[in-house]
Amino acid sequence: MSRPILTAVQMRVAEQGHDVVTLMERAGAALAEAAWQFAGPIETLILCGPGNNGGDGRVAARHLEARGMTVRIATLDTLADAQAAPMLIDCLFGTGLRKPLEDSVSSKLLSLVDAAQLAIACDLPSGVSADDGTLLSPVGSYDLTVTFGALKPAHHMMPAVWLMGRIVLADIGIDVQSDWHEIAKPELPPLDPAGNKFTRGMVHCLAGQMPGAIALAASAAARAGAGYVRVSTSRSIDGLPSAVVQTDTAEINDPRVGAILVGPGLGDIPPVLTLALTVPKPVIIDADAIALVGEPERLKGHDAILTPHEGEFVKLFGDLPGSKADRALEAARRSGAVVVYKGPDTLVASPDGRLCFAPPAPAWLASAGTGDVLAGIIAAFRARGLPSFEAACAAVWIHGRAAEIAGPTMIADDLVAAIPLALR
């Protein structure tokens, strides 16, 4: 199930009409339950700030004490004298934080987090900006973060995401509606028992100057379930599975084609991208082809998916203002395309305002060729009939899961091989 994401302001709006004391009681009880399930009976220090987070902490203290746990509470006034405990629960500041912590508070908090065997954050670690994941102050490493009602952008954005540990979302009785979600495990459509290789999804890949990249992308498309994958090339490409067809005569406007993939290994050959855009077919524009787009508005009216990393994004869209989420949505609006804004905190943005945040990706995905593999998976899912936004989100999830399966010593070829295991 895809979990909703709200900004700090949206969360406050969602809470309107609910009794603050009731919400605090539910949040504190949920925090205590998560801490109990995570750690069991253990001496605990709860740091309580002046706002609602502090109130949540006091409620949690009451519930934990009722279970027989030894709990101490420290406030901002008494923080300087607080002694470390085996478990720390940080309820100092949550989604409302807009400025850095005072140096004395920040340094004491860091020392208490470091000294604890287990550190838990209420809503967010104190010092994290809820809407963009930036660190307003130095932040220690937490083992568990418990948030309420909806996830916040920071729960999936760098650099904060790597400091939060496991993230638990607690239901506190708020009806949350949002166009922003976490990318969940996809539910791919079943194969048609009466189908054939063409109805299952045909991917047409356009080759360029560097054949290795398009070979990875085409192989990934085949492994991701496309019924027929072919590479349009005038020279033989080594490393392709025998199931992938190499041809220099196939028509790109073949009515059986479900998606066109252009960009991996393309090089500086603008006519190839132009060719891809002359056909009224879904097109996945990756790597070198992104730089050849020129103006984002060129893609309006096309059924396109763009997959830029940071450098490619800035080259095409310029230095847009706002958070990464803001920039992704603006890029989708300008181009009319679904934008997969890649990185350690990948986002998928739709021109209609939908935005999905990827789960934290394994660090070893930062290696050559893995982006080509992602493009191939997206092409396969789009060719199978998934809408562009859903195809991109599903592919991002499968890509990350395949990387987990392949392990930290993987290369892009291993990532391709792990796709069937991720699909299972």
GUVEXBA-114725 format. One record per residue (C-alpha): y, z, x. Coordinates in pm, 1 decimal. Example, Ala and Ser with C-alpha at 12.3 -4.5 7.8 and 13.67 -1.06 7.14 Angstrom:
BEGIN
(atom (-450.0,780.0,1230.0))
(atom (-106.0,714.0,1367.0))
//
This chain:
BEGIN
(atom (0.0,0.0,0.0))
(atom (338.2,-101.2,140.7))
(atom (568.7,199.5,181.0))
(atom (937.5,164.7,85.2))
(atom (1224.1,203.9,332.8))
(atom (1573.3,325.1,242.6))
(atom (1890.9,372.5,444.1))
(atom (2051.8,716.0,445.7))
(atom (2303.5,613.2,178.4))
(atom (2035.3,456.2,-39.1))
(atom (1828.3,773.2,-10.1))
(atom (2119.6,985.2,-128.9))
(atom (2168.3,751.1,-425.4))
(atom (1796.5,776.6,-510.2))
(atom (1823.9,1156.1,-508.8))
(atom (2110.8,1160.3,-758.4))
(atom (2015.1,1310.4,-1091.1))
(atom (1751.2,1532.3,-929.6))
(atom (1798.1,1904.4,-886.9))
(atom (1867.7,1972.6,-517.9))
(atom (1679.3,2303.5,-519.1))
(atom (1373.0,2138.6,-674.3))
(atom (1375.4,1858.2,-417.3))
(atom (1415.0,2111.0,-136.0))
(atom (1123.1,2314.9,-266.1))
(atom (901.3,2005.1,-283.4))
(atom (1007.5,1883.7,60.7))
(atom (957.1,2222.3,222.4))
(atom (616.0,2263.2,61.6))
(atom (515.5,1914.8,180.2))
(atom (638.9,1991.1,532.0))
(atom (440.2,2315.3,539.7))
(atom (126.9,2141.2,411.6))
(atom (155.4,1867.7,674.8))
(atom (208.2,2124.2,951.3))
(atom (-88.9,2329.7,829.3))
(atom (-317.4,2027.0,808.1))
(atom (-200.9,1904.1,1147.8))
(atom (-216.7,2229.7,1343.0))
(atom (-382.9,2505.3,1142.4))
(atom (-279.6,2870.6,1193.1))
(atom (-51.0,2879.4,1494.7))
(atom (262.4,3072.9,1585.4))
(atom (559.4,2859.9,1476.9))
(atom (930.7,2841.1,1547.8))
(atom (1135.5,2660.8,1281.3))
(atom (1485.4,2545.6,1374.8))
(atom (1703.1,2535.5,1062.6))
(atom (2032.4,2350.1,1051.2))
(atom (2320.2,2398.7,807.7))
(atom (2226.6,2126.8,557.4))
(atom (1935.4,2030.7,335.6))
(atom (1705.4,1991.6,635.3))
(atom (1761.0,2356.5,714.9))
(atom (1680.3,2441.8,354.5))
(atom (1356.9,2243.4,379.0))
(atom (1271.0,2444.7,689.8))
(atom (1326.2,2778.8,517.7))
(atom (1103.1,2674.6,228.7))
(atom (838.5,2559.3,475.0))
(atom (859.3,2895.0,654.1))
(atom (791.7,3078.0,328.8))
(atom (487.4,2862.6,252.1))
(atom (344.6,2897.4,602.8))
(atom (391.6,3272.9,600.8))
(atom (206.2,3284.0,269.9))
(atom (-88.1,3130.6,455.1))
(atom (-77.1,3412.6,706.3))
(atom (102.5,3232.0,987.3))
(atom (351.5,3396.1,1219.0))
(atom (681.6,3213.7,1169.5))
(atom (1018.1,3266.1,1335.4))
(atom (1339.7,3097.5,1222.6))
(atom (1632.7,3010.0,1447.7))
(atom (1965.8,2871.2,1327.6))
(atom (2245.5,2705.2,1520.4))
(atom (2402.4,3049.1,1561.8))
(atom (2087.7,3198.7,1714.5))
(atom (1942.8,2890.3,1882.7))
(atom (2059.5,2984.9,2230.7))
(atom (1835.4,3293.9,2226.2))
(atom (1533.2,3132.5,2062.0))
(atom (1205.7,3167.0,2249.0))
(atom (954.1,2884.9,2256.7))
(atom (648.0,2889.1,2030.2))
(atom (319.5,2697.5,2035.0))
(atom (443.2,2491.7,1738.1))
(atom (803.1,2384.2,1686.3))
(atom (937.2,2242.8,1358.6))
(atom (1275.4,2074.3,1399.6))
(atom (1480.2,2103.2,1079.7))
(atom (1821.9,2098.8,1244.5))
(atom (1960.4,1759.5,1138.7))
(atom (1813.5,1476.4,936.4))
(atom (1935.2,1148.5,792.0))
(atom (2296.9,1257.1,764.2))
(atom (2361.3,1283.3,1138.7))
(atom (2644.7,1053.9,1252.3))
(atom (2749.4,1196.3,1590.1))
(atom (2584.5,1337.4,1902.6))
(atom (2464.6,1696.1,1907.8))
(atom (2663.8,1943.0,2109.3))
(atom (2533.7,1951.2,2465.4))
(atom (2421.0,2311.9,2438.8))
(atom (2225.3,2239.6,2119.7))
(atom (2073.9,1921.3,2259.9))
(atom (1957.8,2080.0,2585.4))
(atom (1809.9,2384.8,2409.7))
(atom (1629.1,2165.9,2157.7))
(atom (1482.9,1952.4,2434.4))
(atom (1356.2,2258.4,2618.5))
(atom (1192.7,2399.5,2304.9))
(atom (1025.4,2066.2,2221.8))
(atom (895.8,2032.9,2577.6))
(atom (762.6,2389.8,2577.7))
(atom (577.6,2356.3,2246.1))
(atom (214.5,2250.2,2227.8))
(atom (297.0,2064.2,1905.6))
(atom (638.2,1944.6,1788.0))
(atom (708.3,1836.3,1429.4))
(atom (1026.6,1673.9,1299.1))
(atom (1153.6,1718.1,944.6))
(atom (1263.0,1373.1,820.7))
(atom (1376.8,1264.0,1168.9))
(atom (1396.6,1421.1,1512.8))
(atom (1744.5,1571.3,1549.5))
(atom (1961.1,1326.0,1740.6))
(atom (1821.1,1007.4,1584.8))
(atom (2038.6,772.9,1377.9))
(atom (1850.8,712.5,1052.9))
(atom (1966.5,356.7,987.4))
(atom (1908.4,189.5,1322.0))
(atom (1687.3,409.2,1538.5))
(atom (1945.4,465.2,1811.4))
(atom (1955.2,798.3,1993.2))
(atom (2283.9,978.2,1937.7))
(atom (2164.6,1246.7,2180.9))
(atom (1865.2,1277.9,2414.5))
(atom (1551.0,1323.9,2203.1))
(atom (1218.8,1472.0,2306.7))
(atom (875.3,1345.1,2214.2))
(atom (733.2,1467.8,1883.3))
(atom (373.4,1471.4,1766.2))
(atom (441.9,1439.4,1392.9))
(atom (735.2,1340.3,1172.8))
(atom (731.1,1427.5,802.9))
(atom (973.8,1237.2,581.7))
(atom (1031.2,1243.1,207.8))
(atom (1061.2,992.4,-75.1))
(atom (1087.1,684.7,145.8))
(atom (1071.3,591.0,510.1))
(atom (1400.1,535.2,690.2))
(atom (1472.4,233.8,915.7))
(atom (1456.7,455.7,1225.2))
(atom (1090.1,527.7,1156.7))
(atom (1015.0,170.4,1261.2))
(atom (1297.7,85.6,1501.0))
(atom (1344.4,119.3,1873.2))
(atom (1391.8,336.3,2061.0))
(atom (1331.4,618.9,1811.9))
(atom (996.5,496.9,1680.5))
(atom (813.5,583.5,2003.1))
(atom (934.7,945.2,1992.0))
(atom (817.9,1038.8,1642.1))
(atom (441.9,1053.3,1677.2))
(atom (245.1,1011.7,1358.1))
(atom (469.9,953.8,1054.4))
(atom (380.6,1111.5,720.5))
(atom (558.8,1012.6,397.8))
(atom (558.1,1286.5,133.2))
(atom (611.3,1225.2,-237.5))
(atom (879.4,1458.0,-375.0))
(atom (906.7,1302.8,-720.7))
(atom (1177.6,1041.8,-661.8))
(atom (1138.2,694.9,-810.5))
(atom (1214.2,472.0,-512.7))
(atom (1302.9,103.3,-555.7))
(atom (1371.6,-101.9,-243.6))
(atom (1367.0,-455.7,-104.5))
(atom (1280.0,-305.9,234.9))
(atom (922.4,-207.8,314.2))
(atom (681.8,-126.5,591.0))
(atom (436.1,-407.0,663.7))
(atom (100.5,-287.6,532.3))
(atom (-250.1,-415.2,589.4))
(atom (-249.4,-752.7,410.8))
(atom (-469.1,-847.1,119.7))
(atom (-550.2,-1207.4,199.1))
(atom (-669.1,-1434.8,-83.2))
(atom (-1045.1,-1495.3,-92.4))
(atom (-1180.5,-1833.4,5.7))
(atom (-1250.3,-2074.1,-277.0))
(atom (-1629.6,-2121.4,-297.1))
(atom (-1566.7,-2478.0,-415.6))
(atom (-1307.5,-2550.7,-147.6))
(atom (-1329.4,-2768.0,160.9))
(atom (-1173.1,-2771.2,507.2))
(atom (-855.0,-2935.2,380.9))
(atom (-799.8,-2716.8,75.1))
(atom (-862.7,-2412.2,292.8))
(atom (-549.9,-2501.9,489.1))
(atom (-463.5,-2778.1,733.3))
(atom (-230.1,-2705.4,1027.0))
(atom (-64.6,-2990.4,1216.2))
(atom (57.8,-2880.4,1562.0))
(atom (310.3,-3083.8,1759.5))
(atom (250.6,-3075.2,2135.6))
(atom (509.7,-3108.9,2408.2))
(atom (551.1,-3067.0,2782.3))
(atom (338.3,-2752.6,2833.9))
(atom (-5.6,-2794.3,2676.0))
(atom (-128.3,-2437.6,2736.9))
(atom (107.4,-2285.6,2480.9))
(atom (19.6,-2522.3,2198.7))
(atom (-349.9,-2471.6,2283.1))
(atom (-308.5,-2097.2,2227.6))
(atom (-122.4,-2150.7,1901.7))
(atom (-373.7,-2402.8,1767.3))
(atom (-666.3,-2182.3,1867.2))
(atom (-504.0,-1887.3,1690.6))
(atom (-453.7,-2093.3,1375.6))
(atom (-820.8,-2188.6,1375.5))
(atom (-934.3,-1829.6,1436.5))
(atom (-701.0,-1703.9,1163.3))
(atom (-883.8,-1907.4,902.1))
(atom (-720.0,-2246.8,878.9))
(atom (-977.6,-2496.1,754.9))
(atom (-858.0,-2779.2,979.5))
(atom (-631.9,-2767.6,1283.1))
(atom (-515.7,-3069.1,1475.1))
(atom (-282.2,-3114.8,1769.2))
(atom (-66.3,-3424.2,1783.9))
(atom (-68.8,-3520.3,2151.9))
(atom (-76.9,-3829.2,2369.6))
(atom (-282.6,-3658.0,2640.0))
(atom (-596.2,-3448.2,2641.4))
(atom (-536.5,-3072.7,2635.5))
(atom (-780.6,-2842.6,2811.5))
(atom (-876.6,-2509.0,2661.4))
(atom (-885.7,-2607.5,2296.7))
(atom (-1190.9,-2511.0,2088.5))
(atom (-1400.4,-2810.5,1995.4))
(atom (-1315.1,-2741.2,1630.3))
(atom (-949.1,-2829.6,1696.0))
(atom (-884.8,-3201.5,1671.8))
(atom (-669.0,-3375.5,1932.8))
(atom (-507.1,-3695.6,1812.6))
(atom (-213.8,-3926.1,1882.6))
(atom (-252.9,-4130.5,1565.1))
(atom (-252.9,-3878.3,1278.4))
(atom (38.3,-3904.5,1038.1))
(atom (252.9,-3592.4,1012.7))
(atom (325.2,-3670.2,647.0))
(atom (-46.7,-3655.7,560.3))
(atom (-53.4,-3502.0,208.9))
(atom (-338.7,-3274.4,316.4))
(atom (-119.7,-3094.3,573.0))
(atom (-40.8,-2740.5,461.2))
(atom (189.8,-2640.0,747.0))
(atom (346.3,-2788.6,1058.5))
(atom (380.4,-2587.6,1380.0))
(atom (638.6,-2691.8,1636.9))
(atom (774.2,-2523.2,1946.9))
(atom (502.9,-2365.2,2163.7))
(atom (517.8,-2546.3,2496.3))
(atom (749.4,-2810.1,2350.2))
(atom (1011.3,-2821.2,2624.3))
(atom (1339.2,-3005.2,2578.5))
(atom (1226.5,-3278.5,2337.7))
(atom (1465.4,-3269.5,2038.9))
(atom (1307.1,-3567.4,1856.8))
(atom (986.9,-3368.6,1803.1))
(atom (1170.9,-3100.1,1605.6))
(atom (1358.8,-3369.6,1414.9))
(atom (1025.7,-3529.0,1327.6))
(atom (892.8,-3196.8,1196.8))
(atom (1198.7,-3154.7,975.4))
(atom (1172.4,-3502.3,823.2))
(atom (855.1,-3409.3,637.3))
(atom (873.7,-3196.5,319.7))
(atom (614.6,-2951.1,445.3))
(atom (630.0,-2582.4,542.7))
(atom (727.2,-2567.1,908.8))
(atom (690.7,-2285.5,1160.9))
(atom (955.8,-2313.8,1432.5))
(atom (872.8,-2118.9,1746.2))
(atom (965.5,-2091.2,2113.6))
(atom (1136.4,-2401.1,2260.7))
(atom (1199.3,-2553.2,1918.9))
(atom (1425.1,-2260.7,1822.8))
(atom (1672.0,-2357.9,2093.8))
(atom (1673.8,-2713.7,1962.4))
(atom (1776.1,-2620.7,1607.6))
(atom (2142.0,-2616.1,1710.4))
(atom (2306.3,-2478.2,1398.0))
(atom (2115.1,-2239.7,1168.7))
(atom (2250.4,-2419.3,860.4))
(atom (2046.3,-2722.7,964.4))
(atom (1738.7,-2550.8,825.1))
(atom (1874.1,-2494.4,475.5))
(atom (1666.0,-2679.0,220.8))
(atom (1359.4,-2668.1,444.8))
(atom (1061.0,-2440.2,389.9))
(atom (1092.0,-2289.0,737.5))
(atom (979.1,-1981.4,926.1))
(atom (1164.1,-1898.6,1249.2))
(atom (1005.9,-1669.9,1511.2))
(atom (1272.3,-1579.5,1771.1))
(atom (1257.6,-1304.6,2030.0))
(atom (1588.0,-1138.7,2124.6))
(atom (1709.7,-1406.5,2365.2))
(atom (1622.3,-1692.3,2131.3))
(atom (1780.7,-1508.7,1840.2))
(atom (2114.7,-1463.9,2018.0))
(atom (2112.9,-1823.7,2139.3))
(atom (2073.2,-1956.8,1785.4))
(atom (2268.3,-1703.2,1578.3))
(atom (2510.1,-1557.6,1830.8))
(atom (2587.8,-1189.2,1879.9))
(atom (2577.7,-1075.0,1518.3))
(atom (2715.6,-729.2,1429.9))
(atom (2522.7,-438.4,1286.6))
(atom (2174.0,-302.4,1331.1))
(atom (1871.8,-518.6,1402.1))
(atom (1795.6,-506.0,1030.3))
(atom (2145.9,-627.0,946.2))
(atom (2119.5,-908.0,1200.6))
(atom (1778.5,-1021.1,1076.3))
(atom (1898.2,-1044.2,716.4))
(atom (2215.6,-1229.4,813.5))
(atom (2010.5,-1477.4,1016.6))
(atom (1782.4,-1541.7,720.0))
(atom (2082.7,-1590.8,493.5))
(atom (2253.3,-1835.1,729.6))
(atom (1944.9,-2043.0,796.3))
(atom (1775.4,-2021.4,459.9))
(atom (1457.1,-1952.2,656.1))
(atom (1223.3,-1657.7,683.2))
(atom (1305.2,-1497.8,1018.9))
(atom (1045.7,-1311.6,1224.2))
(atom (1272.5,-1122.0,1463.2))
(atom (1021.0,-1034.1,1733.6))
(atom (1015.8,-740.1,1970.3))
(atom (861.8,-393.3,1997.2))
(atom (1010.5,-334.8,1650.1))
(atom (948.0,-670.4,1483.3))
(atom (1124.2,-738.1,1152.4))
(atom (1055.3,-1006.0,893.4))
(atom (1360.5,-1106.8,687.4))
(atom (1383.4,-1332.9,383.9))
(atom (1694.1,-1516.8,259.7))
(atom (1655.3,-1333.8,-73.4))
(atom (1720.7,-996.1,93.9))
(atom (1368.2,-871.4,142.5))
(atom (1299.9,-707.9,476.4))
(atom (975.7,-577.8,623.3))
(atom (931.5,-355.4,927.5))
(atom (622.9,-395.4,1145.0))
(atom (412.2,-97.8,1249.2))
(atom (467.0,-3.3,1616.0))
(atom (307.1,-276.4,1826.1))
(atom (97.4,-206.6,2135.4))
(atom (310.7,-230.8,2448.4))
(atom (66.8,-476.9,2605.0))
(atom (173.8,-745.4,2355.8))
(atom (464.6,-803.6,2594.4))
(atom (279.5,-1070.3,2792.1))
(atom (284.6,-1446.4,2819.2))
(atom (147.0,-1645.7,2529.1))
(atom (125.2,-1373.2,2267.1))
(atom (416.1,-1521.5,2073.0))
(atom (234.2,-1855.2,2060.0))
(atom (-64.0,-1674.5,1910.7))
(atom (155.0,-1517.0,1641.9))
(atom (299.7,-1856.8,1552.5))
(atom (-50.6,-1995.8,1510.6))
(atom (-155.3,-1712.0,1280.5))
(atom (155.9,-1760.6,1067.1))
(atom (81.2,-2134.2,1042.1))
(atom (-274.8,-2067.8,929.3))
(atom (-169.7,-1824.6,656.2))
(atom (109.0,-2055.0,537.3))
(atom (-128.5,-2351.3,526.9))
(atom (-372.5,-2144.2,321.3))
(atom (-104.4,-2111.9,55.5))
(atom (60.3,-1776.3,118.1))
(atom (436.4,-1788.8,54.1))
(atom (645.5,-1794.3,370.9))
(atom (756.2,-1429.6,366.0))
(atom (409.4,-1298.7,280.7))
(atom (246.3,-1525.7,540.3))
(atom (479.4,-1401.1,811.5))
(atom (426.8,-1034.2,722.6))
(atom (48.8,-1070.7,707.3))
(atom (44.6,-1249.8,1041.2))
(atom (255.5,-982.9,1210.4))
(atom (12.5,-714.3,1095.1))
(atom (-299.2,-908.8,1203.8))
(atom (-132.2,-989.2,1538.3))
(atom (-68.1,-621.8,1608.7))
(atom (-414.5,-515.9,1497.7))
(atom (-577.3,-783.9,1714.2))
(atom (-381.2,-651.3,2011.6))
(atom (-510.9,-299.6,1945.8))
(atom (-865.5,-437.4,1938.9))
(atom (-817.4,-648.4,2253.8))
(atom (-690.2,-349.1,2451.3))
(atom (-432.4,-291.2,2725.2))
(atom (-583.3,-532.4,2979.5))
(atom (-575.1,-827.8,2741.4))
(atom (-424.6,-1168.2,2801.7))
(atom (-325.7,-1404.7,2522.0))
(atom (-670.8,-1567.3,2520.7))
(atom (-825.3,-1226.7,2448.0))
(atom (-577.8,-1181.2,2163.8))
(atom (-698.8,-1506.1,2004.7))
(atom (-1059.0,-1390.2,2036.3))
(atom (-975.6,-1061.2,1861.8))
(atom (-822.7,-1225.2,1553.2))
(atom (-1155.3,-1251.2,1360.8))
(atom (-1220.1,-880.4,1425.6))
(atom (-872.3,-793.9,1296.7))
(atom (-933.1,-1004.9,986.9))
(atom (-1253.1,-811.8,915.0))
//
